[in-house]
Amino acid sequence: MWSYYGRKISIVDYYPQPKVDKIIEPFVGAGPYSLKYWDRDITIMDKYEVVYRIWKWLQECEISDIEKLPHFMTPDDNLNNYTFDCDEAKLLMGFIIAKGVERPRCKPTERATVSRPNTINFTLGKIKGNLHKIKHWTI
């Protein structure tokens, strides 16, 4: 759903299709494999509490919760200058504003603000489109 260090999005199509309806994805990160086969019986897990908390929040939130998040930022922006409904929303934004990082950031990268200024908006749009897919998952 978001960019995360070590993500599998570029290789997920090379993974074999599941042979059973139950998928258990350890080290889920941003969850590309589970999202690809989202209609199965999915269990995701991650040792990193931040990732776990983001997934739990996303599972419970509505599209309107995503729409409240900042869709564009300038290079001078900092997430600490924004008000969020919960810590998990800020943590998610910390990954969205800095592609492929291992932990959430507060300052957006040039990619998210200058070279690809629609990156944040695009990612939030993908998340809104995927929220329905994770409602039945076990996290």
C-alpha positions as CSV (number, residue, x, y, z in Angstrom):
1,M,0.0,0.0,0.0
2,W,2.9,2.3,0.7
3,S,6.6,2.4,-0.1
4,Y,8.7,0.5,2.4
5,Y,12.3,-0.5,2.7
6,G,12.8,-4.0,1.1
7,R,9.4,-4.0,-0.5
8,K,8.4,-6.7,-2.9
9,I,6.3,-4.7,-5.3
10,S,8.7,-5.0,-8.2
11,I,9.1,-8.8,-7.8
12,V,5.6,-9.8,-6.5
13,D,4.6,-11.0,-10.0
14,Y,7.5,-13.5,-10.0
15,Y,6.2,-15.1,-6.8
16,P,4.0,-18.2,-7.4
17,Q,0.3,-17.9,-7.2
18,P,-1.0,-19.4,-3.9
19,K,-2.2,-23.0,-4.1
20,V,-4.5,-22.7,-1.1
21,D,-6.9,-20.1,0.1
22,K,-5.0,-19.3,3.3
23,I,-2.1,-16.9,2.9
24,I,0.2,-16.1,5.8
25,E,2.6,-13.3,5.0
26,P,5.3,-12.8,7.6
27,F,7.4,-9.6,7.3
28,V,4.5,-8.1,5.5
29,G,5.9,-4.5,5.3
30,A,3.6,-2.8,2.8
31,G,1.9,-6.1,1.9
32,P,2.1,-6.4,-1.9
33,Y,1.7,-10.2,-2.1
34,S,-1.4,-10.2,0.2
35,L,-2.9,-7.3,-1.7
36,K,-2.5,-9.1,-5.0
37,Y,-4.5,-12.0,-3.6
38,W,-6.5,-10.0,-1.2
39,D,-9.7,-12.0,-1.5
40,R,-8.2,-15.0,0.2
41,D,-8.0,-15.8,3.9
42,I,-5.1,-13.5,4.7
43,T,-3.0,-13.3,7.9
44,I,-0.3,-10.7,7.9
45,M,2.4,-10.1,10.5
46,D,5.4,-8.0,11.1
47,K,7.7,-7.7,14.1
48,Y,8.1,-4.0,13.6
49,E,5.4,-2.5,15.8
50,V,5.1,0.6,13.5
51,V,4.1,-1.5,10.5
52,Y,1.7,-3.5,12.7
53,R,0.0,-0.3,14.0
54,I,-0.4,1.2,10.6
55,W,-2.0,-2.0,9.2
56,K,-4.4,-2.1,12.2
57,W,-5.3,1.5,11.7
58,L,-5.9,1.1,8.0
59,Q,-8.1,-1.9,8.6
60,E,-10.3,0.2,10.9
61,C,-10.3,3.5,9.0
62,E,-12.6,4.9,6.3
63,I,-11.9,6.7,3.1
64,S,-12.7,9.9,4.9
65,D,-9.8,9.3,7.3
66,I,-7.4,9.0,4.3
67,E,-8.9,12.1,2.7
68,K,-8.0,14.1,5.9
69,L,-4.2,13.5,5.3
70,P,-2.1,16.0,3.5
71,H,-2.1,15.2,-0.2
72,F,0.7,17.6,-1.2
73,M,3.7,18.9,0.7
74,T,6.5,21.3,-0.1
75,P,10.2,20.6,0.4
76,D,10.1,22.9,3.5
77,D,7.2,21.1,5.1
78,N,7.5,18.9,8.1
79,L,4.9,16.4,9.4
80,N,5.4,17.9,12.9
81,N,3.6,21.0,11.6
82,Y,0.4,19.0,10.8
83,T,-2.3,17.8,13.0
84,F,-3.3,14.1,12.8
85,D,-6.2,12.3,14.3
86,C,-3.8,9.6,15.6
87,D,-0.2,8.6,15.6
88,E,-0.8,5.8,13.1
89,A,-1.9,8.4,10.5
90,K,1.3,10.4,11.0
91,L,3.4,7.2,10.9
92,L,1.8,6.2,7.5
93,M,2.5,9.7,6.2
94,G,6.1,9.3,7.3
95,F,6.5,6.4,4.9
96,I,4.6,8.0,2.1
97,I,6.7,11.2,2.0
98,A,10.0,9.3,1.8
99,K,10.0,6.4,-0.6
100,G,11.6,3.1,0.4
101,V,12.7,4.1,3.9
102,E,13.0,1.7,6.9
103,R,11.2,4.0,9.3
104,P,8.8,7.0,9.0
105,R,10.3,10.4,8.3
106,C,9.0,13.9,9.1
107,K,10.6,15.7,6.2
108,P,9.5,14.9,2.7
109,T,12.0,13.9,0.1
110,E,12.6,15.8,-3.1
111,R,10.9,13.0,-5.0
112,A,7.7,13.5,-3.0
113,T,7.6,17.2,-3.5
114,V,9.6,18.4,-6.5
115,S,10.5,15.7,-9.0
116,R,7.1,13.9,-8.6
117,P,4.8,16.3,-6.8
118,N,1.8,14.1,-7.2
119,T,3.4,11.1,-5.4
120,I,1.7,11.7,-2.1
121,N,-1.7,12.2,-3.6
122,F,-1.2,9.2,-5.9
123,T,-0.2,6.9,-3.0
124,L,-3.1,8.1,-0.8
125,G,-5.5,7.4,-3.8
126,K,-4.1,3.8,-4.0
127,I,-4.6,3.4,-0.3
128,K,-8.2,4.6,-0.5
129,G,-8.8,2.1,-3.4
130,N,-7.4,-0.8,-1.3
131,L,-9.1,-0.2,2.0
132,H,-12.0,-2.5,1.3
133,K,-9.5,-5.3,0.5
134,I,-8.1,-5.6,4.0
135,K,-11.2,-5.5,6.2
136,H,-11.3,-9.3,6.6
137,W,-7.6,-9.8,7.1
138,T,-6.1,-11.1,10.4
139,I,-3.3,-8.8,11.4
